Amino acid sequence: MGELFKGVGYATAIFGKWHLGGAPQSLPTAHGFDEFYGIPPDISWDSATYPTTIALTHSSNETYEQLLRTGPQIVEATAGGPLRTVKPYTETVRANIDYELVDKSIDFMRRQKDAGKPFFLYLPFSMGHFPNLPSQQFKGKSRIGNYGDKLMEGDYHVGQILDTLKALGVDDNTIVVFASDNGPQGETVREFGNQGTPDMGNSGPFRGELGEVTEGAIRTCAIIRWPGHIKPDTTSYAMFSIMDFMPTFAHIVGGKMPTDRPIDGVDQTDVLTGASVTGHRESLLSFIGAYLVAVRWKQWRLYFTDVHPTGIGPQRQPGMFSASAPMAGYPKAYNIEMDPHEDLIVTALFGWISDPALKAVDEYLESVKKYPNPPAPNITRFGGG
């Protein structure tokens, strides 16, 4: 997306989490971004705790001070330049990082406004991601501990961005997207905050958490503001993937999409403008690593592997659905419109849904014949068999 906007004359910046590799060819500044400032580009927000937990468990002969110097670092880079170390990424820095990211963002927007240049700002906040360590200004402000405090802080930071757009006089000519990239993480890290309250969100009426492929794991909210084009106070339940933003933005700004690879996103401009209620996506494939494990088609979700729903254990089913996928070769199907919590397997009642759902799989399999997938990230398999 950085290259997309760069190609049509936009200034581009990312402040926060990249998580796509720290090698020179993997940095955001090698993919169309003019500026980058944030946490280590190959690991996540929780890496701020590494020196503390290494010292706690006596897993190194280094002192805590030495671990800070050799451990995760805040970094920055500009297009064409090297990655520069700024300072150790500590838990104190973690607690205040969103203030830094917002300050960088505001400065970037002001500079582009002064230069008369359009801008694309990608601001992956830390709020909501474990460990939720609130700043001093917001610590204790909510009634539910660090997680609630950090969400309140995040609300404040979003307000700073919106206020800046208005102060610069570009708020009516700017698309603002506020979205989560996944559902909550809970059971695996619920005590991470070490402060007596769970460091976790809630998937509402859906089942699952980050790392699964259930609705609660991948179905999230998004708020999009585009004055004059998106009608205020409207909602949509059209199937809209985060992959759809790139072709949608390409359509809006006149950017060119790559032609040397299959494109998984679809142009959803009609959903934003209200011209289409259902949108232009009927299906969505779900992977765990390199493995295709589920597909959604319209209001149906089919699983090609046995899924043990979070919280209550596997659903008890008789007969051919007792261990249907993948051993017996029958997918497990749910109607998420009438059963958003995915409690009732309905494959036998609606056996015909496999045909249209598997068409999406067939189209995918055909695409990888010409354009094979690159290897998925994996640190448990090392080649061979």
C-alpha positions as CSV (number, residue, x, y, z in Angstrom):
1,M,0.0,0.0,0.0
2,G,3.0,2.3,0.6
3,E,4.1,1.8,-3.0
4,L,0.5,2.4,-4.2
5,F,0.2,5.8,-2.6
6,K,3.8,6.7,-3.4
7,G,3.1,6.0,-7.0
8,V,0.5,8.7,-7.2
9,G,2.5,11.4,-5.4
10,Y,1.6,10.9,-1.7
11,A,4.0,11.3,1.2
12,T,3.9,8.1,3.2
13,A,4.7,7.2,6.8
14,I,4.3,4.4,9.3
15,F,4.6,4.9,13.0
16,G,4.3,1.9,15.3
17,K,4.3,-1.8,14.5
18,W,5.5,-3.3,11.2
19,H,6.0,-7.0,12.1
20,L,7.1,-8.0,8.6
21,G,10.8,-8.4,9.1
22,G,13.9,-6.4,10.0
23,A,16.1,-7.3,7.0
24,P,16.9,-4.3,4.7
25,Q,14.7,-5.7,1.9
26,S,11.8,-6.2,4.4
27,L,11.6,-2.8,6.0
28,P,8.7,-0.5,5.3
29,T,11.1,2.0,3.8
30,A,11.9,-0.6,1.1
31,H,8.2,-0.8,0.3
32,G,7.1,2.7,-0.5
33,F,7.2,4.4,3.0
34,D,9.2,7.6,3.3
35,E,9.4,7.4,7.1
36,F,9.3,4.7,9.8
37,Y,9.5,5.0,13.6
38,G,8.5,2.3,16.0
39,I,9.1,-0.9,17.8
40,P,11.5,-3.6,16.4
41,P,10.1,-4.4,12.9
42,D,10.3,-8.2,13.3
43,I,8.6,-8.6,16.7
44,S,5.6,-7.3,18.5
45,W,4.5,-5.0,21.4
46,D,5.2,-7.6,24.1
47,S,8.9,-7.6,23.4
48,A,9.3,-4.7,25.8
49,T,9.0,-7.4,28.6
50,Y,11.8,-9.6,27.3
51,P,14.7,-8.1,29.4
52,T,12.5,-8.3,32.5
53,T,11.4,-11.9,32.0
54,I,14.9,-13.0,31.0
55,A,16.3,-11.5,34.2
56,L,13.4,-12.9,36.2
57,T,14.1,-16.5,35.1
58,H,17.9,-16.1,35.2
59,S,18.1,-17.2,31.6
60,S,21.1,-15.1,30.8
61,N,24.4,-14.2,32.4
62,E,23.9,-10.6,31.4
63,T,22.8,-7.9,33.9
64,Y,19.5,-6.2,33.4
65,E,21.3,-3.1,32.1
66,Q,23.1,-5.2,29.6
67,L,19.9,-6.9,28.5
68,L,18.4,-3.5,27.8
69,R,21.3,-2.6,25.6
70,T,21.2,-5.9,23.6
71,G,17.5,-6.4,23.7
72,P,14.6,-4.9,21.6
73,Q,15.2,-1.4,20.5
74,I,13.0,1.5,19.2
75,V,14.1,2.1,15.7
76,E,13.6,4.6,12.8
77,A,14.4,4.8,9.1
78,T,13.8,6.9,6.1
79,A,13.5,5.8,2.5
80,G,16.8,4.7,1.1
81,G,18.5,4.8,4.5
82,P,19.6,2.3,7.1
83,L,17.6,1.3,10.2
84,R,18.8,3.4,13.1
85,T,18.6,2.5,16.8
86,V,16.9,5.2,18.9
87,K,16.7,3.7,22.5
88,P,15.9,0.5,24.4
89,Y,12.3,-0.6,24.1
90,T,11.5,-0.9,27.8
91,E,8.2,-1.4,29.7
92,T,8.2,2.3,30.5
93,V,8.6,3.1,26.8
94,R,5.8,0.6,26.1
95,A,3.5,2.5,28.4
96,N,4.1,5.8,26.6
97,I,4.7,4.6,23.1
98,D,1.4,5.8,21.7
99,Y,2.1,9.3,22.8
100,E,5.3,9.2,20.7
101,L,3.6,7.7,17.7
102,V,0.9,10.4,17.8
103,D,3.4,13.2,18.1
104,K,5.3,11.8,15.1
105,S,2.0,11.5,13.2
106,I,1.0,15.0,13.9
107,D,4.4,16.4,12.9
108,F,4.2,14.3,9.7
109,M,0.8,15.6,8.8
110,R,1.7,19.2,9.5
111,R,4.8,19.0,7.3
112,Q,2.9,17.6,4.4
113,K,0.2,20.2,4.8
114,D,2.8,23.0,4.7
115,A,4.4,21.4,1.6
116,G,1.0,21.1,-0.1
117,K,1.4,17.4,-0.5
118,P,-1.3,14.7,0.1
119,F,-0.3,12.0,2.6
120,F,-0.9,8.4,3.6
121,L,-0.4,7.8,7.3
122,Y,-0.4,4.2,8.6
123,L,-0.6,4.4,12.4
124,P,-0.7,0.9,14.0
125,F,-1.4,1.9,17.7
126,S,-0.4,-0.4,20.6
127,M,-3.7,0.0,22.4
128,G,-5.5,-3.3,23.1
129,H,-2.4,-5.4,22.5
130,F,-0.9,-7.2,25.5
131,P,0.7,-6.1,27.6
132,N,-1.6,-3.2,28.1
133,L,0.5,-0.9,30.2
134,P,-1.3,2.5,30.4
135,S,0.5,5.8,30.7
136,Q,0.5,7.6,34.0
137,Q,-2.2,10.0,32.7
138,F,-4.7,7.1,32.2
139,K,-3.6,4.5,34.8
140,G,-6.6,3.7,37.0
141,K,-9.1,5.7,35.0
142,S,-11.3,2.8,34.0
143,R,-12.9,0.3,36.3
144,I,-11.5,-2.8,34.6
145,G,-7.7,-2.4,35.0
146,N,-4.9,-1.9,32.5
147,Y,-6.9,-3.1,29.5
148,G,-9.7,-0.6,30.1
149,D,-7.2,2.2,30.9
150,K,-5.4,1.6,27.7
151,L,-8.6,1.7,25.6
152,M,-9.5,5.0,27.2
153,E,-6.0,6.3,26.4
154,G,-6.5,5.1,22.8
155,D,-9.7,7.0,22.5
156,Y,-7.8,10.1,23.5
157,H,-5.1,9.5,20.9
158,V,-7.6,9.0,18.1
159,G,-9.1,12.3,19.1
160,Q,-5.7,14.0,18.8
161,I,-5.5,12.7,15.2
162,L,-9.0,13.9,14.3
163,D,-8.4,17.2,15.9
164,T,-5.2,17.7,14.0
165,L,-6.9,17.0,10.7
166,K,-9.5,19.6,11.5
167,A,-6.9,22.1,12.6
168,L,-5.1,21.6,9.3
169,G,-8.3,22.1,7.4
170,V,-8.1,18.7,5.6
171,D,-10.6,16.7,7.7
172,D,-13.3,17.0,5.0
173,N,-10.8,15.7,2.3
174,T,-9.3,12.8,4.3
175,I,-10.4,9.2,4.6
176,V,-9.9,8.0,8.2
177,V,-10.1,4.2,8.8
178,F,-10.1,2.9,12.4
179,A,-10.0,-0.9,12.4
180,S,-8.7,-3.9,14.3
181,D,-6.7,-6.5,12.5
182,N,-8.0,-9.4,14.6
183,G,-10.3,-10.3,17.4
184,P,-9.2,-10.3,21.1
185,Q,-6.5,-12.3,22.7
186,G,-7.5,-13.6,26.0
187,E,-6.9,-17.1,27.4
188,T,-3.2,-17.3,26.4
189,V,-2.2,-14.0,28.0
190,R,-5.0,-13.0,30.3
191,E,-2.7,-12.5,33.3
192,F,0.0,-10.7,31.4
193,G,-0.7,-7.4,33.0
194,N,0.1,-8.8,36.4
195,Q,-2.2,-6.4,38.1
196,G,-5.2,-8.5,39.2
197,T,-7.5,-8.0,36.2
198,P,-7.5,-9.9,32.9
199,D,-5.5,-8.3,30.1
200,M,-8.0,-9.3,27.5
201,G,-10.9,-8.1,25.3
202,N,-14.2,-9.7,24.5
203,S,-15.4,-11.2,21.2
204,G,-19.0,-10.4,22.0
205,P,-21.5,-12.7,20.3
206,F,-18.8,-14.5,18.4
207,R,-16.6,-17.4,19.4
208,G,-12.8,-17.5,19.5
209,E,-9.8,-15.3,19.9
210,L,-6.6,-14.3,18.0
211,G,-4.9,-17.3,16.4
212,E,-8.1,-19.2,15.5
213,V,-10.2,-19.0,12.4
214,T,-13.6,-18.7,14.1
215,E,-15.8,-15.6,13.7
216,G,-14.6,-14.2,17.0
217,A,-11.0,-14.5,15.9
218,I,-11.2,-12.7,12.5
219,R,-14.5,-10.7,12.6
220,T,-13.8,-7.2,13.8
221,C,-15.3,-3.8,13.7
222,A,-14.2,-1.0,11.4
223,I,-15.1,2.7,11.5
224,I,-14.5,4.7,8.3
225,R,-15.0,8.5,7.9
226,W,-15.1,10.1,4.5
227,P,-17.2,13.3,4.6
228,G,-19.3,13.9,1.5
229,H,-19.0,10.3,0.5
230,I,-19.9,8.0,3.4
231,K,-23.2,8.9,5.0
232,P,-22.8,9.6,8.7
233,D,-24.3,7.2,11.3
234,T,-24.7,4.3,8.8
235,T,-23.6,0.7,9.3
236,S,-22.9,-2.2,7.0
237,Y,-22.6,-5.9,7.5
238,A,-21.2,-6.5,4.0
239,M,-18.4,-9.0,4.0
240,F,-15.4,-6.7,3.9
241,S,-11.8,-8.0,4.3
242,I,-8.9,-5.9,5.4
243,M,-7.4,-7.1,2.1
244,D,-10.1,-5.0,0.3
245,F,-8.7,-1.7,1.4
246,M,-5.8,-1.7,-1.1
247,P,-7.9,-2.1,-4.3
248,T,-10.6,0.2,-2.8
249,F,-8.0,2.9,-2.2
250,A,-6.4,2.3,-5.6
251,H,-9.8,3.1,-7.2
252,I,-10.3,6.2,-5.1
253,V,-6.9,7.8,-5.6
254,G,-6.2,6.5,-9.2
255,G,-3.4,4.2,-8.1
256,K,-2.3,1.1,-10.0
257,M,-2.6,-2.4,-8.6
258,P,0.1,-4.9,-9.3
259,T,-0.4,-7.2,-12.3
260,D,2.3,-9.7,-11.5
261,R,0.4,-11.6,-8.8
262,P,-3.2,-12.6,-7.9
263,I,-5.0,-9.9,-5.8
264,D,-7.0,-11.2,-2.9
265,G,-8.8,-8.0,-2.2
266,V,-11.7,-6.5,-4.1
267,D,-12.8,-2.9,-4.7
268,Q,-15.4,-2.1,-2.1
269,T,-15.9,1.6,-2.9
270,D,-19.6,0.9,-3.4
271,V,-19.9,-0.4,0.2
272,L,-18.4,2.9,1.5
273,T,-20.6,5.1,-0.6
274,G,-23.8,3.1,0.1
275,A,-24.2,2.1,-3.6
276,S,-24.2,-1.6,-2.6
277,V,-25.6,-3.2,0.6
278,T,-23.9,-6.6,0.1
279,G,-20.7,-5.4,-1.5
280,H,-18.6,-7.3,-4.0
281,R,-17.2,-10.1,-1.9
282,E,-19.1,-13.4,-1.5
283,S,-16.3,-15.5,0.0
284,L,-13.3,-15.3,2.2
285,L,-10.6,-18.0,2.7
286,S,-9.0,-18.5,6.1
287,F,-5.5,-19.9,6.7
288,I,-3.4,-21.0,9.6
289,G,0.2,-20.6,8.4
290,A,0.3,-22.2,4.9
291,Y,-2.8,-24.3,5.4
292,L,-6.3,-23.4,4.1
293,V,-8.5,-24.4,7.0
294,A,-11.8,-22.6,6.5
295,V,-13.9,-20.7,4.0
296,R,-16.8,-18.3,4.4
297,W,-19.4,-18.1,1.6
298,K,-22.2,-15.7,2.1
299,Q,-23.7,-16.5,5.6
300,W,-22.0,-19.9,5.8
301,R,-18.6,-20.9,7.3
302,L,-17.1,-24.2,6.5
303,Y,-14.1,-25.7,8.4
304,F,-11.8,-28.3,6.7
305,T,-10.2,-29.2,10.0
306,D,-11.6,-30.0,13.4
307,V,-12.0,-26.8,15.3
308,H,-12.2,-26.9,19.1
309,P,-14.3,-23.9,20.0
310,T,-12.7,-21.7,22.7
311,G,-14.1,-22.0,26.2
312,I,-16.4,-25.0,26.0
313,G,-14.4,-27.7,24.3
314,P,-15.4,-29.5,21.1
315,Q,-19.1,-29.7,20.3
316,R,-20.4,-33.2,20.7
317,Q,-21.7,-34.6,17.5
318,P,-22.8,-38.1,16.5
319,G,-22.1,-40.1,13.4
320,M,-20.1,-38.8,10.5
321,F,-19.6,-35.4,12.2
322,S,-18.1,-36.8,15.4
323,A,-14.6,-36.4,13.8
324,S,-15.6,-35.3,10.3
325,A,-12.7,-33.1,9.2
326,P,-10.2,-34.0,8.0
327,M,-10.5,-37.7,8.6
328,A,-13.9,-38.5,7.0
329,G,-13.6,-35.7,4.5
330,Y,-16.8,-33.8,5.5
331,P,-16.4,-30.1,6.3
332,K,-18.1,-28.7,9.4
333,A,-20.5,-26.0,8.5
334,Y,-22.2,-23.2,10.5
335,N,-24.8,-20.6,9.5
336,I,-23.3,-17.6,11.2
337,E,-26.3,-15.4,10.4
338,M,-28.6,-17.5,12.6
339,D,-25.8,-18.9,14.8
340,P,-23.1,-16.3,15.2
341,H,-21.6,-18.2,18.1
342,E,-21.1,-21.2,15.9
343,D,-22.7,-23.7,18.2
344,L,-24.6,-25.9,15.7
345,I,-23.1,-27.9,12.9
346,V,-25.6,-27.9,10.0
347,T,-23.6,-29.7,7.3
348,A,-26.2,-32.5,7.1
349,L,-29.1,-30.1,6.9
350,F,-27.6,-28.0,4.1
351,G,-25.3,-30.3,2.3
352,W,-25.5,-28.3,-0.9
353,I,-23.5,-25.4,0.5
354,S,-20.3,-27.3,-0.1
355,D,-20.5,-26.8,-3.9
356,P,-20.6,-22.9,-4.0
357,A,-18.2,-22.6,-1.0
358,L,-15.7,-24.9,-2.6
359,K,-15.8,-22.9,-5.9
360,A,-13.8,-20.2,-4.0
361,V,-11.3,-22.9,-3.0
362,D,-11.0,-24.1,-6.6
363,E,-10.3,-20.5,-7.8
364,Y,-7.6,-20.2,-5.2
365,L,-6.0,-23.5,-6.1
366,E,-6.0,-22.5,-9.8
367,S,-4.3,-19.2,-8.9
368,V,-1.4,-20.8,-7.1
369,K,-0.6,-23.0,-10.1
370,K,0.6,-19.8,-11.9
371,Y,1.6,-17.9,-8.8
372,P,2.8,-20.2,-6.0
373,N,2.5,-18.9,-2.5
374,P,5.7,-17.8,-0.8
375,P,6.5,-19.9,2.3
376,A,4.5,-18.9,5.3
377,P,6.4,-17.7,8.4
378,N,7.2,-20.7,10.6
379,I,9.8,-21.2,13.4
380,T,8.9,-24.9,14.1
381,R,9.6,-26.4,10.7
382,F,13.1,-26.5,9.2
383,G,12.8,-28.0,5.8
384,G,13.0,-31.6,4.9
385,G,10.0,-33.9,5.3
